[in-house]
Amino acid sequence: MKNGDLLAGLALIGLGIFITHRALQLDYVNEYGPGPGFLPLWLGIGFLALAASLVVINLLRSASPGEESWSKIGRALAAWGGLIAATALFRTLGFILSFTLLTLFLVFVLDRRSLLAALTVAVGSAFGFYLLFSIALGVSLPVGPWGF
């Protein structure tokens, strides 16, 4: 296991705590059977159990990270940062443009592919998401000032 697994495990523990905490605020059961808190509670518990096992396994097999491991951790953190930035820009730029920029960043900067390949993947992925969610499923995606 790598230190990236440790960081991912810790992040998933945080997510599991959040999900479990929010689920405990909902009704576990109601007069018809399982309530709205039933599934989120068990999902949160599952996240906690699996993430804790990932952390424990990583700690039991830990070795001091080499230079290459820190490079991989930095790339993983950059990907998380890109995702956070894209999410923050959804309301400002809209989903399509934010997702295109995120994909462009991931493919061109982090995966070190050519600009043409990155643009092709970014535009194609954004178009695919638009077709799937907006057209096929009728889900409204955040729209930017340009109408997309």
NORVEN-V580490 format. One record per residue. N is the residue number from 1. RES is the residue in one letter. SS is DSSP state (~ for helix, > for strand, _ for the rest). PHI is phi as a letter, one per 30 degrees, with the letter a starting at -180 (none if undefined). OMEGA is omega as a letter, one per 40 degrees, with the letter a starting at -180 (none if undefined). Layout:
BEGIN
N|RES|SS|PHI|OMEGA ; N|RES|SS|PHI|OMEGA
END
This chain:
BEGIN
1|M|_|none|a ; 2|K|_|c|i ; 3|N|~|d|i ; 4|G|~|e|i ; 5|D|~|d|i ; 6|L|~|d|i ; 7|L|~|d|i ; 8|A|~|d|i ; 9|G|~|d|i ; 10|L|~|d|i ; 11|A|~|d|i ; 12|L|~|d|i ; 13|I|~|d|i ; 14|G|~|d|i ; 15|L|~|d|i ; 16|G|~|d|i ; 17|I|~|d|i ; 18|F|~|d|a ; 19|I|~|d|a ; 20|T|~|d|i ; 21|H|~|d|i ; 22|R|~|d|a ; 23|A|~|d|i ; 24|L|_|d|i ; 25|Q|_|d|i ; 26|L|_|c|i ; 27|D|_|d|i ; 28|Y|_|d|i ; 29|V|>|b|i ; 30|N|>|b|a ; 31|E|_|d|a ; 32|Y|_|c|a ; 33|G|>|k|i ; 34|P|>|e|a ; 35|G|_|d|a ; 36|P|~|d|i ; 37|G|~|c|a ; 38|F|~|d|a ; 39|L|~|d|i ; 40|P|~|d|i ; 41|L|~|d|a ; 42|W|~|d|i ; 43|L|~|d|i ; 44|G|~|d|i ; 45|I|~|d|i ; 46|G|~|d|i ; 47|F|~|e|a ; 48|L|~|d|a ; 49|A|~|d|a ; 50|L|~|d|i ; 51|A|~|d|i ; 52|A|~|d|i ; 53|S|~|d|i ; 54|L|~|d|i ; 55|V|~|d|a ; 56|V|~|d|i ; 57|I|~|d|i ; 58|N|~|d|a ; 59|L|~|d|i ; 60|L|~|d|a ; 61|R|_|c|a ; 62|S|_|d|i ; 63|A|_|b|a ; 64|S|_|d|a ; 65|P|_|d|i ; 66|G|_|d|a ; 67|E|~|d|a ; 68|E|~|d|i ; 69|S|~|d|i ; 70|W|~|d|i ; 71|S|~|d|i ; 72|K|~|d|i ; 73|I|~|d|i ; 74|G|~|d|i ; 75|R|~|d|i ; 76|A|~|d|i ; 77|L|~|d|i ; 78|A|~|d|i ; 79|A|~|d|i ; 80|W|~|d|i ; 81|G|~|d|i ; 82|G|~|d|i ; 83|L|~|d|i ; 84|I|~|d|i ; 85|A|~|d|i ; 86|A|~|d|i ; 87|T|~|d|i ; 88|A|~|d|a ; 89|L|~|d|a ; 90|F|~|e|a ; 91|R|~|d|a ; 92|T|~|d|a ; 93|L|~|c|a ; 94|G|>|j|a ; 95|F|~|d|a ; 96|I|~|d|a ; 97|L|~|d|i ; 98|S|~|d|i ; 99|F|~|d|i ; 100|T|~|d|i ; 101|L|~|d|i ; 102|L|~|d|a ; 103|T|~|d|i ; 104|L|~|d|i ; 105|F|~|d|a ; 106|L|~|d|a ; 107|V|~|d|a ; 108|F|~|d|a ; 109|V|~|d|a ; 110|L|~|d|a ; 111|D|_|c|i ; 112|R|_|h|i ; 113|R|_|c|i ; 114|S|_|d|i ; 115|L|~|d|i ; 116|L|~|d|i ; 117|A|~|d|a ; 118|A|~|d|i ; 119|L|~|d|i ; 120|T|~|d|i ; 121|V|~|d|a ; 122|A|~|d|a ; 123|V|~|d|i ; 124|G|~|d|i ; 125|S|~|d|i ; 126|A|~|d|i ; 127|F|~|d|i ; 128|G|~|d|i ; 129|F|~|d|i ; 130|Y|~|d|i ; 131|L|~|d|a ; 132|L|~|d|a ; 133|F|~|d|a ; 134|S|~|d|a ; 135|I|~|d|a ; 136|A|~|d|a ; 137|L|_|c|i ; 138|G|_|i|i ; 139|V|_|d|i ; 140|S|_|d|i ; 141|L|_|c|i ; 142|P|_|e|a ; 143|V|>|c|i ; 144|G|_|d|a ; 145|P|_|d|a ; 146|W|_|c|i ; 147|G|_|i|i ; 148|F|_|b|none
END
